[in-house]
Amino acid sequence: MKAFSITDIGERRRINQDYVYCSETAVGILPNLFVVADGMGGHNAGDYASRFCVEFFRQKIEESDMTTPVSAIKYALAKTNEALLSKAQEQIDLEGMGTTFVVATIFGHEMYVANIGDSRLYVIGKDMKQITEDHSLVEAMVKTGEIERSEARVHPNKNIITRALGANEEVEPDFFEVGLEEGDIVLMCSDGLTNMLEDETIEQIIRENEDLETAAATLVKYANQNGGKDNIAIIIVKV
């Protein structure tokens, strides 16, 4: 397994509210750990939320005595949400902060994924498949037939999410178990990438660049050339 991670402030933002964690080695009971978080909140609250949640989550995974990856991740997410809400109550300038959170761990040919918000995880094998489902207003509108899938990326309300860490006392992650094959590539990213580039373009860039660092840097480059309207976070893992 090889992995590479990168974040970029983009072309329009003054603060980078995206945060990543990328460990090919064991963290607690997990043999590896990959996390992308996209923070939200005024001033530096979004920056604080994403960094705090990723680091607190990692600590809880390290301390966990749970025996399965799903139970460990579920417990750590619940505790992270509690801690973030507590921090927001302690400091008025952090009130209302929150973050998306997508986490993955790979056991051999099985990958366990949890997702809250609209940061995404894809698997690129014979084709490119989005594993996570966006918790967003536009995704709900697509499901009800109110708008077409092609309209979602450019919809004026595309940044409104319906779930996040820090949004409610109870956290509701989606869980996925995904079978992987040798040579598969896992892409985790914030919407700063997917709002700037079509999935087909993302897939093409990754397939054309076998070196993971080059692939990630090229994705950032083209996202910024297309407007770079948001921070960009990327983790690429080759199985």
Residue pairs with C-beta under 8 A, 6 or more apart in sequence:
1 24
1 32
1 106
1 237
1 238
1 239
2 24
2 212
2 237
2 238
3 22
3 24
3 32
3 34
3 212
3 235
3 236
3 237
3 238
4 22
4 212
4 213
4 215
4 216
4 235
4 236
5 20
5 21
5 22
5 34
5 216
5 233
5 234
5 235
5 236
6 20
6 213
6 216
6 217
6 220
6 232
6 233
6 234
7 16
7 18
7 19
7 20
7 231
7 232
7 233
7 234
8 16
8 192
8 220
8 223
8 224
8 228
8 231
8 232
9 15
9 16
9 231
10 192
10 223
10 224
10 228
10 229
10 230
10 231
10 232
11 224
11 227
11 228
11 229
12 227
12 228
12 229
12 230
13 230
13 231
15 44
15 46
15 47
16 47
16 231
17 38
17 39
17 40
17 41
17 46
17 47
17 49
17 50
17 231
18 36
18 37
18 38
18 39
18 50
18 190
18 192
18 231
18 232
18 233
19 36
19 37
19 39
19 47
19 50
19 51
19 54
19 233
20 34
20 35
20 36
20 37
20 54
20 188
20 233
20 234
20 235
21 33
21 34
21 35
21 54
21 55
21 58
22 34
22 35
22 235
23 32
23 33
23 34
24 32
25 31
25 32
26 32
27 33
27 58
27 61
27 62
28 61
28 62
28 63
28 64
28 72
29 61
29 64
29 66
29 67
29 69
29 72
30 61
30 69
30 72
30 105
31 105
31 106
31 107
32 105
32 106
33 58
33 61
33 103
33 104
33 105
34 103
34 104
34 105
34 186
34 188
34 235
34 237
35 54
35 57
35 58
35 101
35 102
35 103
35 104
35 188
35 235
36 100
36 101
36 102
36 119
36 188
36 189
36 190
36 233
36 234
36 235
37 49
37 50
37 51
37 53
37 54
37 99
37 100
37 101
37 102
37 119
37 165
37 233
38 50
38 99
38 100
38 117
38 118
38 119
38 190
38 191
38 192
38 231
38 233
39 45
39 46
39 47
39 48
39 49
39 50
39 51
39 53
39 97
39 98
39 99
40 46
40 49
40 97
40 98
40 99
40 100
40 161
40 164
41 48
41 49
41 94
41 96
41 97
41 98
42 93
42 96
43 93
44 93
45 93
45 94
45 95
45 96
45 97
46 97
46 98
46 99
48 87
48 94
48 97
49 84
49 94
49 97
49 98
49 99
49 165
49 166
50 99
52 83
52 84
52 87
53 80
53 84
53 99
53 101
53 165
53 166
54 101
56 79
56 80
56 83
56 84
57 76
57 77
57 80
57 101
57 103
60 75
60 76
60 79
60 80
61 72
61 73
61 76
64 72
64 75
64 76
66 72
66 75
69 105
69 107
69 112
70 112
70 114
70 175
73 103
73 105
73 112
73 114
73 173
73 175
74 114
74 173
74 175
77 101
77 103
77 114
77 116
77 165
77 171
77 173
78 171
80 101
80 165
80 171
81 165
81 166
81 169
81 171
82 169
84 97
84 98
84 99
84 165
84 166
85 166
85 169
87 94
87 97
88 94
88 95
88 96
88 97
88 166
89 95
97 166
98 164
98 165
98 166
98 167
99 117
99 164
99 165
99 166
100 116
100 117
100 118
100 119
100 161
100 164
100 165
100 190
101 114
101 115
101 116
101 117
101 119
101 164
101 165
101 173
102 113
102 114
102 115
102 116
102 117
102 119
102 120
102 121
102 132
102 188
103 113
103 114
103 115
104 111
104 112
104 113
104 114
104 121
104 186
104 188
104 237
105 111
105 112
106 112
106 180
106 186
106 237
106 239
109 179
109 180
109 181
109 182
109 239
110 177
110 178
110 179
110 180
111 123
111 177
111 178
111 179
111 180
111 186
112 175
112 176
112 177
112 178
113 121
113 131
113 132
113 175
113 176
113 177
113 178
114 173
114 174
114 175
114 176
115 121
115 132
115 133
115 135
115 173
115 174
115 176
116 135
116 163
116 164
116 165
116 171
116 172
116 173
116 174
117 134
117 135
117 136
117 161
117 163
117 164
117 165
118 134
118 135
118 136
118 139
118 161
118 191
119 132
119 188
119 189
119 190
119 191
119 233
120 130
120 131
120 132
120 134
120 187
120 188
120 189
120 191
120 194
121 130
121 131
121 132
121 176
121 186
121 187
121 188
122 128
122 129
122 130
122 131
122 186
122 187
122 188
122 189
122 199
122 202
123 129
123 131
123 178
123 180
123 184
123 185
123 186
123 187
124 184
124 185
124 186
124 187
124 203
124 206
124 207
125 180
125 181
125 183
125 184
125 185
128 199
128 202
128 203
130 199
131 176
131 178
132 174
132 176
133 139
133 174
134 161
135 161
135 162
135 163
135 164
135 174
136 158
136 160
136 161
136 162
137 157
137 158
137 160
137 161
137 162
138 147
138 151
138 152
138 155
138 157
138 158
138 160
139 152
140 162
141 147
141 152
141 155
142 148
142 149
142 152
147 155
152 158
153 194
153 195
153 198
158 191
158 195
159 191
163 172
165 171
180 186
180 239
181 239
182 239
183 238
183 239
184 238
184 239
185 206
185 236
185 237
185 238
185 239
186 235
186 236
186 237
186 238
186 239
187 202
187 206
187 234
187 235
187 236
188 233
188 234
188 235
188 236
188 237
189 219
189 232
189 233
189 234
189 235
190 230
190 231
190 232
190 233
190 234
191 230
192 223
192 228
192 229
192 230
192 231
192 232
192 233
193 202
193 219
193 220
193 223
193 232
193 233
193 234
194 202
195 229
195 230
196 222
196 223
196 224
196 226
196 227
196 228
196 229
196 230
196 232
197 205
197 219
197 222
197 223
197 226
201 222
202 219
205 215
205 218
205 219
205 222
206 215
206 219
206 236
208 215
209 215
209 218
212 236
212 238
215 236
216 234
216 236
219 232
219 234
220 232
220 234
223 232
224 232
